[in-house]
Amino acid sequence: MSTLPPSSRRASGAPRHPFMRPALAGLIVLCLTLPALAAPARRVSALPVPPALQALARSGKVKILSRFPTAIAELTGYVVRYNGSTEIVYGQRGYLFVGELISPGNVDLNSGYRTRYAPAPAYGAAIRRLDQTGHLITEGPARAPRIYAIIDPNCSFCYRFYHMAEPLIAAGRLQVRWVLVGFLQSTSRARAAAILTAKDPRSALRIDENLFDVAHEHGGIAPAERITPAIAAVLKAHLDAMDDVGGTGTPTLLFRKPDGHWSVEVGLPPESWLNAYTRAAARPR
């Protein structure tokens, strides 16, 4: 897990290791290093749900999607839906654990459990909803490989990705559909609104990124004085789509793999990744 500035609530600069947002408000986040014990002594369905998780489910804050056995005796895994995203949590003897589960061999068990038990994100549906908002900022030719880049105007890693993509867009090798969200700082939503409501949103985005204050992680455009209900709904739709595809950090990048299926990259990728993607995606199938 990368150590990132506290202000970057869901910003990530490390590929595949994003700064995770707090999983469940009001719960203690723990890192567990537990011995690999025998298989659970009791059936998973017979193990009681931890009281804290029961309370969250009753209040409607969390929806329990499924439960599964783990490699640790009596430690049950739960797939839950929280605030639009899917999370993995654990229960044992009435206790609820939220955080990473690391094996004695330093293996991240969360990733394996998520792959096996969590529902796969519906990338195609999320992309269709993003296009339907009518407020994506498109740069680059239609024939070029496409990336949907979900960004916050106050995100320094998004600023770096913007300038990483700029020469590829100018060369006609990449199309980016910029998806504005606003959550990192108190001015994020207002700056995103200022970009989306500008007479020329592409120019407004360029101003925000070219005048970005890296030292203070502030975008270069002045925040909007007022956010209309319509733009507030657009920003919510963009953020909901980010959650739906597992976007735990910004930038969140949606791209089409060589097999034609959509996938996601969370965080700032290496420049080599972006160049390799444009080359591979440009090859005729």
Backbone bond lengths (Angstrom), bond angles and torsions (degrees), N, CA, C in turn:
res aa  C-N    CA-C-N  psi(-1)  N-CA   C-N-CA  omega(-1)  CA-C   N-CA-C  phi
1 M - - - 1.458 - - 1.514 109.41 -
2 S 1.324 116.94 126.92 1.451 120.22 -179.65 1.515 110.85 -74.03
3 T 1.309 116.27 146.89 1.459 121.19 174.67 1.509 107.93 -95.79
4 L 1.326 116.09 115.67 1.446 121.12 -174.64 1.520 110.54 -120.66
5 P 1.334 116.64 163.96 1.464 119.24 -179.66 1.513 111.82 -57.55
6 P 1.358 117.57 142.04 1.460 119.98 -179.33 1.511 112.72 -57.14
7 S 1.342 117.56 -29.68 1.455 119.24 -178.27 1.516 112.19 -68.31
8 S 1.337 117.56 -20.27 1.456 121.19 -178.11 1.522 109.53 -86.95
9 R 1.313 116.09 74.75 1.463 120.79 -173.42 1.515 112.21 -57.22
10 R 1.327 117.13 -42.34 1.453 119.22 176.14 1.523 108.97 -134.15
11 A 1.320 117.21 32.12 1.451 119.35 176.19 1.507 108.61 -96.85
12 S 1.313 116.46 145.10 1.454 119.37 -177.33 1.496 110.45 -140.42
13 G 1.321 116.42 132.99 1.445 120.38 175.88 1.497 112.71 -106.68
14 A 1.312 119.46 -10.06 1.453 121.88 -176.70 1.511 109.88 -102.67
15 P 1.321 119.21 121.17 1.453 120.29 -179.98 1.513 111.98 -61.14
16 R 1.343 114.97 135.91 1.468 123.26 176.39 1.528 113.29 68.74
17 H 1.324 118.57 -2.60 1.460 119.89 177.21 1.524 108.96 -131.78
18 P 1.328 117.23 65.66 1.454 119.98 -174.91 1.510 112.15 -71.73
19 F 1.314 115.62 157.94 1.454 121.94 172.70 1.508 106.76 -73.17
20 M 1.324 117.17 113.75 1.457 120.99 -172.57 1.514 110.43 -80.55
21 R 1.317 115.06 139.10 1.454 118.34 174.81 1.524 109.27 -72.04
22 P 1.333 118.87 158.62 1.465 119.87 177.32 1.515 109.95 -54.98
23 A 1.312 116.67 125.87 1.457 119.89 -171.31 1.517 112.05 -69.44
24 L 1.320 118.66 -54.59 1.452 121.50 -178.50 1.520 108.35 -134.18
25 A 1.318 115.87 116.01 1.462 119.23 -176.42 1.520 110.83 -60.62
26 G 1.333 116.26 137.63 1.450 121.45 176.26 1.508 113.91 89.20
27 L 1.348 117.76 -2.18 1.457 120.36 179.35 1.518 109.80 -108.41
28 I 1.332 115.89 150.38 1.456 120.91 178.26 1.517 108.86 -78.15
29 V 1.336 117.08 128.45 1.450 121.21 177.98 1.518 108.66 -90.19
30 L 1.323 116.88 124.58 1.465 122.46 -176.13 1.513 110.31 -122.62
31 C 1.310 116.66 147.70 1.457 121.90 166.17 1.516 106.54 -102.96
32 L 1.311 116.86 126.69 1.455 121.31 -175.70 1.508 110.13 -110.19
33 T 1.312 117.30 128.88 1.450 121.95 167.95 1.511 105.82 -119.07
34 L 1.335 115.41 99.71 1.454 120.62 -171.97 1.514 109.77 -117.12
35 P 1.328 118.13 148.49 1.462 120.17 178.50 1.511 111.14 -68.46
36 A 1.300 115.90 148.25 1.462 120.31 176.03 1.520 107.82 -78.88
37 L 1.302 115.71 108.73 1.460 120.67 -177.17 1.516 109.88 -102.32
38 A 1.299 115.83 -173.17 1.452 120.78 -179.65 1.518 110.06 -67.91
39 A 1.313 116.01 170.97 1.458 120.89 177.31 1.520 109.72 -60.12
40 P 1.345 117.00 154.75 1.463 120.00 -179.02 1.523 111.87 -52.25
41 A 1.335 115.98 136.51 1.466 121.21 -176.60 1.521 111.19 -71.75
42 R 1.342 117.05 -27.82 1.459 120.21 -179.71 1.519 109.78 -119.07
43 R 1.335 115.37 157.98 1.446 119.08 175.99 1.534 109.38 -62.30
44 V 1.335 115.45 145.06 1.462 120.02 -178.46 1.520 111.16 -59.20
45 S 1.334 116.89 -40.46 1.462 119.98 -177.45 1.518 112.23 -63.56
46 A 1.354 117.02 -20.96 1.463 119.98 -178.07 1.525 112.38 -88.34
47 L 1.341 117.32 -12.26 1.458 120.06 -177.95 1.526 110.19 -80.78
48 P 1.325 117.25 133.77 1.469 119.42 -178.20 1.520 111.67 -70.08
49 V 1.325 115.67 146.31 1.463 121.14 175.27 1.524 108.21 -72.87
50 P 1.338 119.43 134.54 1.471 120.84 179.75 1.528 111.22 -54.86
51 P 1.330 118.00 139.36 1.471 120.91 -177.44 1.518 113.54 -53.61
52 A 1.334 117.69 -39.30 1.467 119.95 -179.13 1.523 111.20 -63.18
53 L 1.334 116.54 -39.33 1.461 120.12 178.81 1.521 110.62 -71.33
54 Q 1.336 116.74 -37.67 1.462 120.21 175.57 1.526 111.00 -58.52
55 A 1.334 115.82 -44.48 1.467 120.34 -178.25 1.524 111.11 -63.71
56 L 1.334 116.42 -42.17 1.463 120.02 178.97 1.521 111.22 -64.79
57 A 1.341 116.60 -38.32 1.463 120.46 178.72 1.524 111.05 -67.60
58 R 1.349 116.40 -41.44 1.473 119.71 179.19 1.519 111.91 -64.14
59 S 1.318 116.68 -35.31 1.470 120.30 -178.36 1.524 112.34 -78.17
60 G 1.323 116.57 -7.99 1.451 120.21 -179.95 1.517 114.51 85.13
61 K 1.329 117.30 2.49 1.466 119.83 -179.80 1.527 111.88 -75.01
62 V 1.320 116.38 -27.17 1.456 122.17 -177.23 1.521 108.73 -134.61
63 K 1.324 117.00 142.40 1.458 122.26 172.14 1.523 107.70 -115.39
64 I 1.327 116.61 123.00 1.465 121.14 178.57 1.521 107.82 -83.12
65 L 1.339 116.69 115.13 1.454 121.35 -177.19 1.526 111.82 -86.21
66 S 1.333 116.86 -40.71 1.462 120.02 -179.06 1.519 109.26 -166.38
67 R 1.327 116.12 168.79 1.456 122.14 174.75 1.523 108.66 -132.08
68 F 1.330 115.75 155.48 1.463 119.16 -176.22 1.521 109.80 -151.07
69 P 1.352 117.20 154.59 1.462 120.75 177.74 1.526 110.31 -77.78
70 T 1.316 116.83 151.14 1.460 122.08 175.56 1.530 109.50 -114.79
71 A 1.324 116.47 179.85 1.458 121.53 179.53 1.517 112.58 -76.97
72 I 1.330 117.35 -1.09 1.463 121.75 -175.42 1.523 109.19 -112.46
73 A 1.320 116.32 130.09 1.465 121.33 -175.95 1.519 111.20 -53.50
74 E 1.335 115.38 127.25 1.462 124.63 174.87 1.526 113.48 65.99
75 L 1.317 118.71 5.56 1.468 120.45 173.16 1.519 107.69 -92.19
76 T 1.323 115.57 115.02 1.455 121.89 -177.51 1.518 109.75 -103.69
77 G 1.324 115.60 137.08 1.452 120.45 174.89 1.517 110.88 -94.83
78 Y 1.330 116.18 146.50 1.463 121.97 178.25 1.528 108.87 -128.22
79 V 1.318 115.70 133.39 1.461 120.96 170.47 1.523 106.36 -95.98
80 V 1.332 115.70 120.42 1.464 119.65 -176.46 1.525 109.50 -126.15
81 R 1.308 114.19 153.51 1.468 121.65 174.46 1.510 107.90 -104.91
82 Y 1.326 116.12 120.73 1.461 120.44 -177.99 1.519 109.84 -137.72
83 N 1.342 115.81 123.88 1.466 121.38 174.65 1.525 110.98 53.20
84 G 1.332 116.83 38.79 1.453 121.15 175.62 1.508 115.73 87.03
85 S 1.327 118.56 -4.89 1.460 119.94 -179.11 1.527 110.67 -123.74
86 T 1.324 115.77 160.34 1.453 122.24 179.95 1.519 109.84 -95.70
87 E 1.323 117.43 130.29 1.463 122.70 -178.51 1.527 109.16 -126.10
88 I 1.337 115.53 155.75 1.458 122.31 173.08 1.527 107.96 -110.88
89 V 1.342 116.83 125.95 1.463 122.00 176.58 1.526 107.63 -129.28
90 Y 1.331 115.93 170.63 1.470 120.25 -174.61 1.523 110.61 -135.12
91 G 1.330 115.28 148.82 1.456 121.38 176.85 1.511 110.89 -131.99
92 Q 1.333 115.74 142.82 1.463 121.42 176.13 1.523 108.98 -154.36
93 R 1.346 116.16 122.85 1.457 122.66 176.94 1.525 112.44 51.03
94 G 1.320 115.70 41.86 1.456 120.50 177.33 1.509 114.49 88.51
95 Y 1.333 118.05 -11.97 1.459 121.38 -179.66 1.529 109.90 -89.28
96 L 1.334 115.83 145.37 1.460 122.17 176.85 1.523 108.43 -112.37
97 F 1.343 116.55 127.81 1.450 122.34 -179.59 1.527 109.29 -115.94
98 V 1.324 115.74 129.68 1.458 121.79 177.75 1.515 107.40 -123.49
99 G 1.300 118.21 120.83 1.459 120.54 -179.30 1.505 111.20 150.76
100 E 1.324 116.31 -162.80 1.455 121.50 -178.19 1.531 110.74 -84.33
101 L 1.319 115.93 145.23 1.459 122.53 175.95 1.526 106.86 -115.37
102 I 1.328 116.21 111.39 1.457 122.37 -173.50 1.529 109.13 -112.73
103 S 1.328 117.36 132.01 1.456 121.86 179.98 1.527 110.42 -80.40
104 P 1.341 117.83 165.43 1.469 119.66 176.08 1.524 112.98 -58.32
105 G 1.337 116.84 -23.56 1.465 120.53 177.09 1.510 113.36 -89.08
106 N 1.357 116.26 14.11 1.469 122.87 177.99 1.533 112.21 65.04
107 V 1.332 115.13 35.36 1.460 120.74 176.77 1.521 109.12 -98.98
108 D 1.322 117.23 132.67 1.458 122.35 176.96 1.526 108.39 -77.17
109 L 1.326 117.09 101.58 1.467 121.20 -177.94 1.522 112.09 -72.18
110 N 1.338 116.96 -25.59 1.466 120.13 -179.76 1.522 111.54 -55.11
111 S 1.338 115.79 -44.32 1.465 119.86 -176.29 1.518 111.39 -60.92
112 G 1.333 116.36 -44.22 1.454 119.71 179.01 1.515 112.67 -64.57
113 Y 1.334 116.13 -42.64 1.461 119.59 179.35 1.532 110.87 -65.93
114 R 1.333 116.14 -38.78 1.467 119.27 179.02 1.526 110.39 -63.24
115 T 1.331 116.56 -44.63 1.460 120.75 179.92 1.525 111.20 -61.69
116 R 1.343 115.86 -39.82 1.466 119.88 -174.44 1.523 113.36 -80.15
117 Y 1.330 116.93 -37.59 1.457 119.45 -168.90 1.537 115.15 -113.48
118 A 1.332 118.63 -25.12 1.465 119.23 -177.19 1.521 110.35 -80.54
119 P 1.327 117.83 143.66 1.465 119.57 178.49 1.524 110.75 -64.69
120 A 1.312 116.22 142.27 1.463 120.58 -179.67 1.525 110.19 -70.51
121 P 1.335 117.59 139.48 1.465 119.88 177.90 1.529 111.35 -61.31
122 A 1.310 116.33 143.87 1.466 121.87 177.41 1.526 108.04 -91.37
123 Y 1.330 115.53 80.71 1.462 120.25 -174.67 1.529 111.94 -60.60
124 G 1.343 115.85 -46.45 1.458 119.48 -176.83 1.518 112.69 -58.90
125 A 1.337 116.03 -43.35 1.471 119.91 179.79 1.522 110.81 -65.26
126 A 1.329 116.70 -40.41 1.467 120.27 179.18 1.525 110.96 -63.49
127 I 1.323 117.16 -40.94 1.468 121.11 179.58 1.523 110.65 -65.47
128 R 1.316 116.73 -41.21 1.474 119.59 177.73 1.525 110.38 -61.38
129 R 1.328 117.12 -40.98 1.466 119.39 179.38 1.524 111.13 -66.79
130 L 1.327 116.87 -37.49 1.465 119.43 177.65 1.521 110.67 -62.60
131 D 1.318 117.26 -45.75 1.464 120.18 179.43 1.525 111.39 -61.56
132 Q 1.326 115.88 -34.06 1.466 119.73 -177.06 1.521 113.29 -72.97
133 T 1.333 118.33 -17.33 1.473 118.69 179.10 1.519 111.29 -67.43
134 G 1.332 117.12 -24.80 1.454 120.26 178.53 1.514 114.64 74.02
135 H 1.325 117.94 12.79 1.464 120.90 -176.77 1.534 111.87 -127.93
136 L 1.332 116.76 30.56 1.452 119.88 171.74 1.524 108.73 -85.57
137 I 1.317 116.02 145.73 1.463 121.11 -179.99 1.523 107.10 -105.42
138 T 1.324 116.07 110.18 1.456 121.25 -173.54 1.518 111.05 -99.07
139 E 1.331 115.27 130.96 1.463 122.12 174.17 1.524 108.26 -131.01
140 G 1.319 116.19 138.92 1.449 120.79 179.30 1.512 111.94 102.32
141 P 1.327 116.97 158.52 1.464 120.86 -175.89 1.518 113.19 -73.18
142 A 1.330 115.10 152.06 1.466 120.61 -177.44 1.517 112.16 -64.76
143 R 1.321 118.14 -27.08 1.469 121.20 -176.79 1.526 112.61 -78.57
144 A 1.349 117.19 -13.05 1.466 121.04 -175.21 1.525 110.78 -81.24
145 P 1.336 117.81 156.81 1.468 120.49 172.72 1.525 110.76 -53.56
146 R 1.329 116.30 139.16 1.465 121.56 -171.54 1.523 111.48 -110.56
147 I 1.331 114.81 142.58 1.458 122.63 171.80 1.529 108.30 -131.76
148 Y 1.322 116.09 133.94 1.460 121.38 168.45 1.527 106.36 -93.05
149 A 1.330 116.62 117.35 1.464 121.50 -176.42 1.526 109.03 -111.63
150 I 1.329 116.12 110.78 1.466 121.64 179.35 1.520 107.25 -89.27
151 I 1.338 116.55 118.60 1.457 121.69 -171.25 1.517 111.30 -134.96
152 D 1.332 115.17 154.21 1.460 123.46 172.96 1.529 107.13 -108.61
153 P 1.335 119.34 135.71 1.469 120.33 -176.92 1.523 114.36 -64.67
154 N 1.334 117.55 -14.40 1.470 121.01 177.34 1.529 112.44 -105.29
155 C 1.313 117.76 16.47 1.463 121.94 -175.82 1.529 110.24 -95.61
156 S 1.330 116.76 117.74 1.463 120.42 -178.62 1.523 111.85 -68.58
157 F 1.341 117.67 -30.74 1.455 120.04 178.01 1.528 110.71 -72.62
158 C 1.329 117.19 -32.71 1.465 120.82 174.16 1.529 110.24 -66.40
159 Y 1.328 116.01 -39.54 1.467 121.64 175.94 1.526 109.84 -57.71
160 R 1.320 116.61 -43.90 1.459 120.17 -179.76 1.527 111.03 -67.62
161 F 1.343 116.85 -38.75 1.463 118.68 178.02 1.524 110.64 -66.90
162 Y 1.322 117.34 -38.83 1.469 121.47 179.22 1.530 109.93 -55.26
163 H 1.329 115.87 -47.73 1.467 119.29 -177.84 1.526 112.09 -76.49
164 M 1.311 117.41 -23.05 1.458 120.97 173.79 1.534 109.93 -69.35
165 A 1.341 116.55 -39.55 1.463 121.46 -177.40 1.526 112.74 -79.88
166 E 1.323 116.89 -24.13 1.475 122.20 -172.05 1.530 113.30 -52.96
167 P 1.349 119.76 -50.71 1.474 118.22 -178.77 1.526 113.37 -66.31
168 L 1.329 117.98 -31.95 1.459 120.97 178.18 1.524 110.79 -69.14
169 I 1.338 116.21 -37.75 1.470 120.66 176.39 1.527 109.38 -64.69
170 A 1.336 116.88 -46.43 1.459 121.63 -178.71 1.523 111.94 -61.88
171 A 1.347 116.34 -32.88 1.463 120.89 -179.63 1.526 112.43 -82.89
172 G 1.341 117.39 -0.86 1.453 120.44 -179.81 1.506 114.17 76.65
173 R 1.347 117.17 16.17 1.466 121.26 -176.83 1.526 112.76 -96.21
174 L 1.333 117.71 -6.42 1.459 120.60 -174.47 1.518 110.02 -151.65
175 Q 1.322 115.15 139.92 1.473 120.70 168.37 1.518 107.55 -114.33
176 V 1.325 116.88 130.77 1.459 122.20 176.43 1.519 108.68 -118.48
177 R 1.301 115.88 130.37 1.466 121.46 170.55 1.528 106.35 -105.04
178 W 1.319 114.93 105.47 1.460 121.27 -176.50 1.518 109.35 -78.27
179 V 1.330 115.51 129.25 1.469 122.87 -178.78 1.528 107.06 -115.10
180 L 1.335 116.95 111.38 1.467 120.70 -176.36 1.524 111.30 -84.85
181 V 1.334 115.44 131.43 1.465 122.97 169.93 1.523 106.94 -127.52
182 G 1.311 116.78 168.65 1.463 119.50 -179.82 1.517 111.54 -148.46
183 F 1.341 117.00 104.72 1.464 119.71 -179.39 1.523 113.14 -150.72
184 L 1.329 118.33 -15.52 1.464 119.66 -170.43 1.518 113.18 -68.32
185 Q 1.320 116.68 -43.02 1.454 121.36 -176.52 1.523 109.39 -134.28
186 S 1.309 115.35 171.29 1.468 119.77 -176.88 1.529 111.82 -63.38
187 T 1.321 118.13 -23.77 1.468 120.91 -179.54 1.525 112.96 -96.45
188 S 1.328 118.29 -0.50 1.468 120.23 -172.92 1.526 112.25 -62.88
189 R 1.328 117.86 -48.87 1.469 120.14 -177.95 1.521 110.70 -63.10
190 A 1.328 116.86 -41.28 1.466 120.35 -178.42 1.527 111.05 -68.23
191 R 1.320 117.29 -36.56 1.473 119.57 176.50 1.536 110.38 -68.75
192 A 1.322 116.56 -41.89 1.460 119.44 176.90 1.524 110.20 -61.06
193 A 1.323 116.83 -41.81 1.466 120.86 178.50 1.522 111.04 -63.26
194 A 1.335 117.34 -39.57 1.467 121.02 179.17 1.524 110.82 -61.75
195 I 1.322 116.66 -39.25 1.466 120.65 179.16 1.526 110.38 -68.19
196 L 1.327 116.79 -46.78 1.462 121.15 -174.74 1.526 112.73 -68.75
197 T 1.327 117.51 -28.55 1.468 120.50 -177.50 1.524 113.13 -98.34
198 A 1.321 117.67 1.65 1.470 121.08 178.26 1.531 110.12 -66.32
199 K 1.339 117.20 155.08 1.460 120.91 176.77 1.524 110.69 -60.00
200 D 1.324 116.36 -34.93 1.465 122.05 177.69 1.530 107.46 -128.91
201 P 1.330 117.41 90.33 1.473 120.20 -176.85 1.528 113.47 -58.19
202 R 1.337 118.00 -34.44 1.462 119.50 179.02 1.527 111.29 -63.57
203 S 1.327 116.09 -42.28 1.465 119.63 177.70 1.523 110.71 -66.84
204 A 1.324 116.97 -37.37 1.466 120.70 179.04 1.527 110.48 -65.14
205 L 1.329 117.10 -41.08 1.465 120.21 176.98 1.522 110.31 -64.22
206 R 1.325 116.84 -39.20 1.462 120.83 179.41 1.526 110.34 -62.82
207 I 1.326 116.50 -40.79 1.469 120.20 177.40 1.520 110.28 -62.11
208 D 1.336 115.85 -45.29 1.466 119.59 -179.01 1.514 111.55 -58.97
209 E 1.327 117.33 -41.21 1.465 120.76 -176.06 1.537 112.49 -82.78
210 N 1.329 117.50 -36.94 1.464 119.42 -179.21 1.520 112.47 -72.22
211 L 1.336 117.38 -28.19 1.472 121.54 179.84 1.529 111.33 -104.21
212 F 1.319 117.07 20.09 1.467 121.65 -176.62 1.528 110.50 -62.18
213 D 1.331 115.54 133.71 1.470 122.50 177.24 1.526 107.60 -93.28
214 V 1.326 115.81 96.06 1.459 120.34 -174.95 1.526 111.16 -65.48
215 A 1.339 116.69 -38.97 1.466 120.58 -176.25 1.518 111.86 -60.49
216 H 1.336 116.75 -36.39 1.467 120.61 -176.98 1.531 112.54 -109.07
217 E 1.322 117.55 1.14 1.469 122.40 -178.58 1.523 111.34 54.18
218 H 1.319 115.30 53.91 1.458 122.12 177.36 1.518 109.08 -122.30
219 G 1.328 116.83 133.93 1.456 120.45 173.42 1.514 111.22 -66.56
220 G 1.336 115.38 162.16 1.458 119.62 -174.04 1.518 115.23 -88.38
221 I 1.326 117.91 -6.24 1.458 120.01 -179.63 1.520 110.47 -95.70
222 A 1.321 116.39 146.68 1.465 120.17 178.94 1.522 110.11 -70.37
223 P 1.327 117.90 137.26 1.472 120.12 178.69 1.527 111.62 -62.83
224 A 1.319 116.37 148.19 1.459 120.91 175.69 1.525 109.72 -66.88
225 E 1.310 116.55 144.08 1.469 120.55 178.86 1.523 111.09 -73.32
226 R 1.322 116.60 -26.41 1.466 120.79 -177.31 1.513 109.12 -144.84
227 I 1.325 116.28 140.56 1.460 121.82 175.58 1.523 107.49 -108.67
228 T 1.308 116.78 116.31 1.458 120.19 -178.87 1.531 110.05 -70.82
229 P 1.322 117.51 156.19 1.470 119.54 176.96 1.523 112.74 -56.38
230 A 1.337 117.40 -36.02 1.465 120.68 -179.20 1.526 111.11 -64.67
231 I 1.333 116.82 -44.05 1.466 119.86 179.98 1.525 110.27 -71.82
232 A 1.333 117.36 -34.68 1.468 120.11 175.70 1.531 110.11 -60.24
233 A 1.325 116.66 -38.88 1.465 120.89 178.83 1.525 110.89 -67.54
234 V 1.328 117.34 -37.59 1.465 121.16 177.88 1.526 110.15 -64.32
235 L 1.329 116.43 -46.33 1.463 120.18 -179.60 1.529 110.98 -62.50
236 K 1.330 116.46 -37.41 1.468 119.70 177.18 1.519 110.72 -66.29
237 A 1.329 116.86 -41.74 1.462 120.41 179.40 1.524 110.84 -62.81
238 H 1.334 116.66 -39.73 1.465 120.25 178.05 1.528 110.77 -64.51
239 L 1.335 116.32 -42.97 1.464 119.87 -179.08 1.529 111.11 -68.94
240 D 1.330 116.91 -37.18 1.467 120.31 176.86 1.529 110.70 -62.15
241 A 1.333 116.11 -41.36 1.466 119.60 178.69 1.524 110.66 -64.86
242 M 1.315 116.56 -38.08 1.467 120.73 176.90 1.525 110.28 -60.49
243 D 1.319 116.64 -45.10 1.461 120.41 177.65 1.529 111.35 -62.93
244 D 1.327 116.00 -40.75 1.462 120.25 -175.81 1.525 112.63 -63.57
245 V 1.323 117.33 -29.79 1.466 119.36 -178.90 1.530 111.78 -97.19
246 G 1.342 116.70 9.74 1.456 120.42 177.56 1.512 113.59 81.39
247 G 1.318 116.70 25.60 1.458 120.67 -179.75 1.518 111.53 -77.62
248 T 1.315 116.80 94.21 1.466 121.51 -179.21 1.524 112.16 -91.90
249 G 1.305 117.83 -1.19 1.460 121.02 -179.63 1.513 110.11 -153.04
250 T 1.324 116.19 164.48 1.452 120.74 173.86 1.520 108.79 -115.16
251 P 1.333 116.89 142.88 1.468 125.80 -2.58 1.528 112.72 -73.94
252 T 1.334 115.59 148.73 1.457 122.24 168.03 1.521 106.45 -108.57
253 L 1.322 116.47 124.85 1.463 122.08 -173.49 1.520 110.12 -114.26
254 L 1.314 116.54 123.74 1.460 122.65 175.47 1.527 107.80 -103.45
255 F 1.317 116.63 127.08 1.459 120.81 -176.24 1.522 109.83 -144.84
256 R 1.325 115.19 158.26 1.462 120.48 -179.39 1.526 110.03 -95.93
257 K 1.328 116.81 126.43 1.457 121.98 -179.92 1.539 110.24 -75.70
258 P 1.339 116.21 166.58 1.468 118.42 179.12 1.524 113.93 -56.95
259 D 1.341 117.77 -27.17 1.467 119.74 179.57 1.527 112.56 -80.79
260 G 1.344 116.36 1.55 1.460 120.76 177.28 1.508 114.96 93.25
261 H 1.338 118.44 -9.93 1.454 121.67 179.86 1.535 110.38 -86.92
262 W 1.329 115.07 147.82 1.461 120.20 178.20 1.523 110.43 -80.53
263 S 1.312 115.46 150.02 1.452 121.77 178.04 1.529 108.47 -144.72
264 V 1.333 116.08 179.27 1.457 120.56 -176.35 1.522 110.22 -133.79
265 E 1.302 115.62 144.37 1.466 123.79 172.04 1.521 105.99 -125.51
266 V 1.330 116.74 120.38 1.464 121.14 -177.55 1.519 108.72 -103.98
267 G 1.318 116.38 125.09 1.453 120.98 -179.56 1.511 111.53 103.90
268 L 1.311 116.01 175.91 1.460 122.04 -179.41 1.523 109.83 -78.13
269 P 1.334 117.87 116.14 1.463 119.10 179.63 1.529 110.64 -81.22
270 P 1.316 117.79 161.38 1.464 119.78 173.01 1.536 109.84 -64.62
271 E 1.307 116.66 152.91 1.460 120.17 177.66 1.528 110.81 -59.25
272 S 1.341 116.21 -32.84 1.463 120.39 178.93 1.526 111.32 -62.55
273 W 1.345 116.95 -34.88 1.465 120.86 178.48 1.522 109.90 -63.90
274 L 1.322 116.64 -45.92 1.461 120.52 -177.33 1.525 110.93 -65.53
275 N 1.323 117.24 -41.88 1.468 120.31 177.96 1.518 110.95 -64.63
276 A 1.337 116.65 -42.30 1.464 120.11 178.92 1.523 111.01 -63.84
277 Y 1.338 116.62 -38.62 1.467 119.80 179.21 1.523 111.36 -63.38
278 T 1.329 116.95 -46.11 1.463 119.07 -178.58 1.524 111.27 -64.04
279 R 1.329 117.48 -35.20 1.469 119.60 178.69 1.523 110.83 -70.03
280 A 1.348 116.44 -46.56 1.462 119.83 -177.20 1.526 111.77 -67.24
281 A 1.332 116.16 -41.60 1.461 119.86 -177.17 1.515 112.26 -71.50
282 A 1.335 116.76 -22.69 1.452 120.12 -178.75 1.525 112.57 -81.67
283 R 1.351 117.45 -15.00 1.464 119.93 -179.11 1.525 110.11 -69.79
284 P 1.324 117.55 139.39 1.477 119.86 176.99 1.513 110.41 -66.52
285 R 1.335 116.72 140.55 1.456 121.49 -179.86 1.532 110.19 -92.38
